[in-house]
Amino acid sequence: MDEPYPSIISEEERRARRAQRAAVRRKKQLERRRRMLRQLVPAGALALAAVVLLSAWGLQKKPEAAAIEPEEPVAAVQTVYEAPEPQGPYTVEADSATVTLDDTIDSSYAVVIDVDSGTILAQKAADTRINPASMTKVLTLLVAAEHVEDRLDDTVTMTIDITDYCYVNDCSVVGLEVGEQATVRELLYGTILPSGADAAMALAAYVSGSHEAFVELMNEKLEELGLSDTAHFTNCVGLYDEAHMCTVSDMALILKAAMDNPLCREVLNARTYETAPTPEHPEGQVLSNWFLRRIEDRFTDTFQIVGGKTGYVVEAGSCAASCGQAGDGSLYVCVTADASSSWQAIYDHTALYQTYCA
């Protein structure tokens, strides 16, 4: 067995990121409590109650000793790792205009959201947990991109552990061979365009040292985005597992977060990508996003599909997550699951965008 990759994330970085996400969770909990109070108590009564509570607290609070200024300034603690600005928590909400979809679309689960307003335009069992299949790789891309943005030209060597994993689990692959080297940038494109499990697993090993450690980062990201109540992933490629789940609404917000990342958006919007020649592939490989190339002709210049990822496992049927942009720059996200075929998923996305967004 090949030696495992050393993690590019130090323990200091991991602790800093966890602390930052804990702060985000606390903020989310506080906001949730405030929303509950606003719903239960009229605004005037709430303000009066706050004044009374604060006054009572001030009366009961024991006086504290005056703070003593230190004679010498305290040395500043050096920051070992500066984590990126946390995203989210992301939310979307239905309103009185939200349409409940029926069997006019083939997919059993669907959601269409207006990204700018955070409004659900149409939905169908949007809060039911499903297996996201290879739509999982959108989160794989996002987590990897946040850690490798300054290392895109590093090379990663394919190992027999990865190729065996893909073979045993019958995964879709780029076709990288044992010992073949690919750049981190090529692995990002390989994860999305041909839905390559070999590329995704190589990214996981490069970033975290192991698949298991990378999945931990993925679930931490779900927490940061405010989705961990309904979403939990057990692998980075989308294999079926009873504990590997999310809702189509969750996946819509994961895609939104990915589209907010410039590197992810570049990858998700690519129709094709050509890899560099290697001894194993002397002419390189042309990677292709089948979904984008087949759906884009169904729209005029005033509406474009600017990102997309499909998925399929028997338990989830054909799935797809995509982002559309109107002529005025407005962004929309559509996610569907359990369509009867990959083409039917395209028909559903086309119909939903044309009806509710275009």
N, C-alpha and C positions, 0 to 999 in steps of 0.2 A: 504493500500500500504506500502511495506517495505521502511525503511529509505534508501536513496541513499548512495552509497559508497562514502566516502571522497576521493578526488583525491590524488594520491601519488605524483603528480607533483605540486610543489609550484608555486606561482605567479612569484617568482624570477627566478625559473628554466624556466618557460614559456617565460619570457621576454628575458632571456639570449639566449634561443634557437631561438627565433624570430630574435634577433639581429644578430646571427650567420648566419641564413638563408638569411637575408637581405644582408649581406656581400657577400654571395655566389651568390646571384642574381646580385649584382653590378658587380662582377667579370665576370659573364656570359655575361652580357650586353657589358662590355668592350671587351671581347674576340670576341663577335659577330661583333662589330664595326670594330675591327682590321681585321677580316676575310673579311668584306665587302670592306675595303680599299685596302687590298691586291688584291682582285679580280678586283677592278676598276682602280687601279693605278699601273704601273710597279714599280718594287722594287726600281730601281735607282731613279726614279722621286719621289717616296714616301719618300726616305731617304733625298733627297734634300729639299723637301717641309717641312719635319720635322725640318731640320736645319734652314731654313728660318723663320719658325714660331717661333722656340725657340729663335732665335736671335732677331726677332721683339718683342717678349714678354719681353726679357731681356732689350731691349732699352726703351720700354714704361713703364716698371714696375717702380714705384716710389721707391726710397730707403727707407728701413724700419729702424726704430730705432734699435740700438743694443739691443739684448736680455739682460735683467737684471737678473743675477743669484739671486735666492732667498737666503735670509740670513739663513733660516733653511730648511732642507729637507722636502719636502711634504710627508705627511704620505701616505703609499700605501693603495689603496682601497682593502678591503678584498673580494675575489671572493666567492660568495655564492654558485654558481653552475658551474661546469665545464662541458659543453656540450660535447658529443662525437664528434670526428672529422667528419665533414660533408661529405656525399658521393655525388659524382657527381659535376656539372651536367654530366650525362651520355649521350653519343651520339653514334649513329651508322650511317653509311653512305653506300649508294650503290656505286658501281664502275662499270667499263665497263664489268666486269665479272658477275655481279649480274643477276640472271636468273629471268625472269617474269614467274610465274607459270600459268598454264592453268587449264582446267577442268580434268586433269589427277589426281588431288586430289579432294576429295569430299568437303572439307571445302571451304567456300566462301572467307575466310580471312586467310592469313598465312604469317609467316616470319621465316627465319632461319638466325641466326647471328653467326659469329665467335667472341666469347667473347674477345679473346686475341687481335685481330686486330681491333675490332669494325666495321667489315665489314658485310654488308648484303649479304648473299650468295644466297638467293632466297626469293621471296616475291610475294604476291597476295593481292592487295588492302590493303597493310600493313599500310597505313596512313588514312584509313577510320575509323571514330569513330564507336565503337560498345558498347554494354553492355557487360562487362566482366564476368557477372554472378559470380559464386563462385571463379573464379580466383582472385577476389577481396581480398580473404582471404590471399593471399601471402603478400599484403601490410599490412593487419591487423596483420599478424605474425611479419613482420619486425618492424612495429611501436611499437608493444607490447614488442618484444624482446629487443629493445633499452632501454626500461624503467624498465624491470623487471629482468635483468640478475643476479642481486644479491639478488633476492627475489623469486627464483624458488620454494622454499619449503613453501612459504606462502600459506595459505588456503583461498579459496573464497567460499562463501555460495551461492548456487543457489536461486534466488528469483522468485516469481510468475510473476513479470513483465517480466522477461526474458522468462520463459516458455510460457506465454501467447503470447508474441511477436512471438515466433517461431511457435506456434500452429496456430495463426491467419494468418500468412504469409506462412504456409505450408513449413517451412524450413527443410532441413536435419539437424539432431541433433545427439549428442552423446547419449542422453537419460538420462541426469542428471535430478533428481527430485527436487522439491521445498524443500529447507532445506538441501539438500545434499551438502557436502563439497568436493572440489577438489583442488589439489595443482595448482599453477600457471603453473608448468611444464606440468601437465596433461592437462590443458586447451590449452596450445600451441599445443600439439600433437592432442588434440581433434578438434582444429580448422582446421587442415590440413588433417589428415588421413581420418576421416569419414566426413569431411567438416561440422563440427558441429557448427551450428549457435548459439546454447546455450553456447558453449565454447567461441566463438568469442565475444558474447555479454557480457559474464561474464568478459572476459579480458578487454573489453572496459570500463566497469563499475569500475573494480579494478584500472586500470591505470589512468583514467581521471575523475571518479566520475559519468559520464553519457555517453551514446552513442553519443550524439551530440558533446560533448567536444572531444571525441576520434576521431570522423570523422574530426574535425578541425585539429587534429594532423596529420591525414592521408593526408589531402590536403596540409598541410605545408611540409610534406615529399615529395609530388609530386613536389612542388615548388623547394625544395632543389635538387631534382634529375633533374631539368630542364624540367619537363614534364607537367607543369601546363597549357601550351598553348592549349593542346589537351586533357588532362586528368583531370577529376573532379569526386570525389566520394561523394555520399550522405548517404551511409550506410556502415557498416563494414562486411556485410555478402554476398552482391552481389544481393540483390533484384532489380528487374527491376524498373527503374526510368528514365524518359527522361533526367534528368540532371546527371545521373550516367553513366559515359562513359570514354573510353580511346581507343586507337588504339592497334592492336596486337604488333606494335613496342614498344609502351609505356609499355605494359605488359611484353615484353621481357626484357626491361631495369629494370623494377621493380623486376623481377625474378633474374636478374643479381645482383642487389643490395642485395637481400635477400641471394643469394648464397655467397656473400662476407662476410656475417655475420655468424660466426661459429655456433652460436646457431640455427639460421634459417636453415642453411645447414644441421645440424644434424636432425632437425625435417622433413625437406622436403625430406631427403634421407631415412627416416625410412619406412620399409615395414609394420611393426606391432609395437604396443606399448601396454603394459599391465598396466592398472591402479591399484592402491591399493584398497583393499576391503573397502567397506563402509557399514553402516547398510542398505542402500538402494540396494546395489549391493555387497552382502557378498563375492562373488568370484572375485570381480573386473570386469573389462571389457577389452576385447581384441580389440583394435582399429586397423583398417587395411586400407592401401592405395591401393585401388582397381586398380588404374591406373598403379602404379609401378609394382605390382605383376603380371599384365597381359602383360606388354610390355617388361619386362626384358628378358624373354625367347626368344625373337625375335632377340637378338644380341649375338655375340660371346664374349669371354673374352677380346677382344681387344677394345670393345666399351661398355660402361655401361651407363645406365640412373641413374643419381645421385640425381635427384630431380624432383618432379612433382606435379601438382595440376589441377584438372578438374573443370568444371562448366557447369551448364545448366539452362537456362530459355528459355521459348518459343520464346521470341524475339531475342535470340542470338544463339539458337541451342546448340549443344554440343561443348564445348570449352575445350582446354587443353593447359597448359604451362609446359614445361619440360626442363631439362638441361641434356645434354649428355657429357660424357668425353671419349676421345680417349685414346688409349694405351700410347701415348706420353704425356698425361696430358692435351692436348688441350681441352678447354671447348667450348660447343656450346649450344645455346638456341633456342628452337623451340616453337612457339605459333600459335595455330590455333583456328578458331571460325566458328560457323555455319556449323558444320558437321551434317549429317543426323542422327547419333547415336553415343553413347559413344564408341562403338567398331570401328566405322568408324574414329573417332578421333585418336584412337590408330593406325589404319592402315595408316593414313596420316602421323603421327609422325614417324612411322617406315620407311615408304618410303622416307620421307624427310631426315632423318638421314642417311639412307643407300645410298642415291643418292649423297648427298652434303657434308657429314661429315665423315662417317665411312671409 
